Amino acid sequence: MSKIATISIAISTAVMVLAISIVVGFKKEIREKVTGFSAPILITKLSQNSSLEIPPLRKDWVPIGDLQKIPNVQSIHPYTIKAGIVKTNEEIQGVILKGVDSTFNWSFFSSNLVEGRLPNYKSSSASREVLISRINAARLKLKVGDKVKTYFVQHPFRMRSFDIVGIYDSKLQEFDSKFIISDLRHTQKLNQWEDNQYAGFEILIDDFGKLTQTSQAVVDAAGYKIYPDGSRLKIENIKESMSNIFDWLSLQDTNALVVLTLMLFVAAINMITGILILLLDRVRMIGILKALGMSLGSLRYVFIYLSSAIVLKGLLWGNIVGLSLSLLQKYTGLVGLEESTYYLSSVPISIDIAGILLLNVATFLLLALFMLIPLLIINKISPSEIIRYE
């Protein structure tokens, strides 16, 4: 019975470790993919216009120096956007050109680059190098080294030819099918903007967990000023602009909580059952020890020590199994996912050491509380009745 209780606790612990690793990994992967296309905090010009033809934001309207002093702000980068149509001999595709400059943080696209290289926008003149997604490259039958003609519906009608130097694949089809990364100076000219006018500024942060506080600090620093033409800045964090995705991610916490609760319940029931059987199997021994003068506290201590050993052994093996399976999945991607539904090709894993340690402590304390239930039986064992019966 001790072995059964130990195995039950080990299995429950392994499942809980896996659940935490999967949920944390899933949220982290999706968050990184989404923030790769749209920074955690965006500053744009406040407008009632919901189309892609947004009014320009002047650089001198944004107190960049003050914003960089805000704790948790990592860096600030300008960007532009322009809707266009890519046309080849056989296919046509609507796209959004996202213009960036030489200060752009390429870490996300570098990690998702599947062919070619990243564009270089450090030259003094506008570069024609662009980065397109694998899904658009497949649809348009394009490859690295090809030229892509992009048409812009405006007055006058314009066309630009770009050179494909790299292909990325983030697995987020909703974004991959839209964005082409280009030199910011091209989109400025297409929008007929001045060199100091942009669609907005992206603010990268160090700790995503402090997004709300940082976003509010940015609002306090730049969100309330009214400019001579009556304009104001719009400051929006990614949880607000993409609430549907982050609401979906928050549901994963509920799923994890359900799994953890069920596993703790199973472990507790098996723990109680195991201790009850151990007690009933040693009723005569308890009666004799009581008759010889052993205190109630000492008897309880014996069974608490035995129960604790079972719990700790189960936790140890559960952590070993859970972490081993987590590492196996992390480095092999053994269990796959449907990319169109989950935005990932395999089950993501992120081992949260602090979370797992907290889980172990909480599990031990909860099971220790449940241990006290069967130990109440010791109070009711009468030495005289036990010895007489025997």
N, C-alpha and C positions, 0 to 999 in steps of 0.2 A: 504493500500500500504506500509505503514511503517513496518507492521508485515511481509509482503511478502519479503521485502528487508532484514529485520532482519533474517528471516528463511533462505533465500538464502545465506547470508554471513555465518550463523552458519553451514549450510550443507557444504559449500565450505571449511570452516576452519576445520571442523571435518575430511573431506576427506584428507586435506593436512597434518594434524597432524598424521593421520593413515599412510599416504604414507611415511612420514619421519620416523616414528617409525618402519615400516616394512622394509624399505630399510636399515636403520642403523642396525636393528636387524639381517637382513639376512646377510649383509656383515660381521658383528661381529661374528656370529655363524660359518659361513663358514671359515673365517680367523682363528678362534680359532681351528677348527677341522684340517685344513691343517697344521698349525704351531704345532699342537700336534704331528704330525708324522715327520715333518721336521722343524727344528727351523728357526726363521726369517733370520739368517745368518749362513752359513756353511763355514768351512775352511777345504779344502781337498788338496791333493797333485795334482798339475797340471799334467794332463796326457791326451794323445790322446785316451786312452782306454775308451770306452763308455759302457763296460759291467759291471757286478756287481763284477767281479774279479779285484778290483782296487788296485793300489800299496799302501803300508802302509805309514803312515805319522808319523814321529818320534815326540814325545812330546816336545823334546828340540828344535825343529825347530819353534815352535809356541811361540811367546813372550806373554805368558798368563798374566804375571804381568802388562805389558804395556797395553794390551787389556782391562784388568779389570779397568783401570783408565779412559777409554773413557766414557764420559757422556752418559747415557742411556743404557749402558751395564749392565745387571742384573746379569748374571752368565754364566760360560763356562763349557761345559761338553763333555767328549770324547765319541765316539761311534764306533761300528764296525758293519759290515754287512756280511752276508754269505747266498748265495742261497742254498736251499735244497729242498728235496721232502719228504713230510709227507705221510706215507703209513699205512693204517689200513687193517683189514682183507677184507674189501669190497671196500674201496675208496682210491684214491691217489690224492694229491694236491701239486702243486709247491708253495713254500713259500720263504720269506726272513726273516732270523733271524736278528733282530736288537739287537746288544749287548749293554747294558748300565751298568754303575757301580753304586755304592752306593750313588753318588752325584746327580743322575738323578732326575729331577723334575717330580714327578708323578701326578701333579695336573690335567692334561688333562685326563689321564687314570683313575684317581680316580673318576672324575665326570662322566665318561662313563662306569664305572664298573657295570655290571649287575648281576654277580654271583661270589661267592668266595671272594678272597682277592688279594691284590697286592703282587708281589714277594718280597723276602727279599734277597738282595745281599750284606749284611754287614758282612757276615762270612769271615773267613780267606781263605777258600777254595771255588772253583767255585760251585755255586748253580745250581741244576737241575730244579729249579722252573721257569715256563714260564707263560706268559699271552697270550691267543689267542683270536681271535675275535669270535663273535657269529655266523657270517656267515660261518667261517671255522669249528667251533664246530658242526654246523648243517650239513654241507656237509660231514664231516668225522665221524659224529655220536659219538662225544666225549663229555665228561662232566667234571666238576671239580672233581679232584681226579684221573682221568685216566692218564695213561702213554701214551706218544705220541712218536713213533719212527720216527726219521728224518734221511734221507739218503743224503749223500753228494758225488756228482760225482767229484772225484779227485783221485790223485795217492799218496798213496793207497786209495781205496774206503773205506769210513767210515760211521758209523752209531752211532747216539747218542739217548739215551732215556731220555725224559724230563717229569717232573711232572706238570700237569696243575693245577695251584692254583687259577686262576681267568679267567673270560671271560668278554671281553669288547665289546661295540657296539657304534661306533662313527657315524653310518649311512652313512659314506663315503665308499661305497662298493669297490671303486677303490683301497683304501688303506687297508680296513679291510680284503679283500681277500688275501692280500700279507703278511702282517706283523705278526710275532710272536716276542714278546719281551722276551729276554733271558739275561743271565749273560754274560757280555762282555768277561770274561776270557775264556768261551767256544769257542766263535768265534775267539778269538786270537789264541787258540791252533789249531783250525780247519784250519785257514789260515797260520799256522806255523809262526806266528809273535812273536816278543819278547814282554815283558810286557809293554814296553814304546812305542809300535807301535799301531796305531789306523787307522780306515778308515778316521777319521776326527774329528773335534770339532764343537759342536753346540753352538751358542751364542744366549742366550735369552735376550730380551730387555724390558725396562719398558714401552716405548711409541711407539706403532707401527707406529704412524703418522710420527715419525722421523726415519723411517727405512732407507731411502736413505742416509741421512746425516751420520747416524751411520755406515752404510755399507761402505761408502767412508772413514770414519775415520779408520775403520779396515783395509781397503786396504792401506791407507797411513802408517799405523803402521806395517803391516806385508806382504803386497802384492808385494813389489818390490825387496825384498832380494833374491839373487841367492845363493844356497848352493853348497858345494864343488862338488857334483856329477852332478851339472847343474840343479837341481830341483828348482822349485818355488812353492809357495802356490797359490791355487785357492780360491778366496773369492767370494761367490755368495749369493745374498739375495734371499728370497723366491719369490719375484715378478719376478725375472729373471728366476729362475729354474722352476717355475710353472706359467708362463705367461698366459697360456690358461685359467686357473681358475681366475686369477686376471683381465684379460681382460674381461671375462664374468661378473665378479662382477662390473667392471666399467660401463658396459652397464646398470646396475640397476640405476645408477645416472641419466642417460639419461631418463629412464622410469619415475623416480620420477620428473624430471624437466618438462616433458611433462604433467604429472598429475597436478603439481603445477601451471603451466601456464594456463591450461584449467580451473582449479578451480578459479584462480584469475580473469580470463576473464569473467567467469559466474558471479562471485560476483560483478565485476565492472559494467557489463551491467545492472544487476538488481539494483545496487546502483544508476546508472544514471537514469534509468527508474523511480525509486521511487522518487528521488528528482525532476525530471521533472513534475511528476504528482502532487507532493506537491506544486510546484511553480505555475503550471497552475490552481490548485484548489484555490490558494490564490492571483491571479492576482489583483483582486479588492482591497484587503487589502494592497498589495504592492503599488498600485497606490495612495490610500488614504494616506498612511504613507509618500510617497514621497511628496505629495501635502502639507502635514502638516510640511514638512521640515526635515524629517528624512534622514540622510546622507546615501549614497550608501554603505559605509563601514559598517554602523550599520545594514543595511538590510542583507548584506552578512553574517555578524557575526551571525545573528539569524538563518539563514539556515545552516551555517557551524556548529553551535552548535547542531542543530537538527540532521544533517547528522552524526556528530561525535558520538552522543548518539546512533544512529542506528547501526553504525559500531562497537562501543565498546560492545554494547549488543550482537550483532551477534558473535563477537570474543569470548566473555565470554561463551556463550552457546555452540559455536563450540568447544572450548577447553574442556569444561566439557564433552561433548558427545564423542569427539575424544579420550581424555585420558581415559574415562570410558571404551570405546570399546577396547582400547589398553591394559588396565590392565586386562580386562576380557579374552582377547586372551592370554595374557602372562601367566596367572595363571591357565587357563583351557585348552588351546590348542584346542579351539572349532573348528577352521578351520584347516583342515588337508592338507597335501601335499603328492605328490607321491615321496617316498624316493629315488627311483632309478633315478629320474630326478633332484630333488632339494636338495638331501642329507639331508633332514630334514623331520620329521614326521608331523610337524605342522608349520603354519605361525609364524616365529620368531618375537619378539617384543623387541625393546630396546628404552626406552624413553630418548631421548636426550633433556634435559631441555634447554640447551643453544641454540640448533637448533630451538626448538619450540618458545622460546622467540624471537629469531631473525626473525622467520617466522611471528609472530604476529606484530612486529614492522614494518617489510617490508610491510605486508598486509595493516596495518593502513595507512602508508605513501602513498602507491600506491592508495588506495581508496580515500584518502584525495585529491590526485592530480586529480583523476577522478571527485571528487565533484565539482571542479571549472568549469567543462564544462557546466552543466546546470545553474550554477549561473551567467553565462554570459548573460542569458536571462533577468536578473534584469536590466542590463544596457539599454535594449531596451524597457522597459516598460515606456510608456509616461502617466503621471498622467492625463493630459487633455483629451487624447483619451479614457482612461479607464472610467473616470467619465462621459464623454459625452455619451459613449456607454451605460453605466449603466443607 
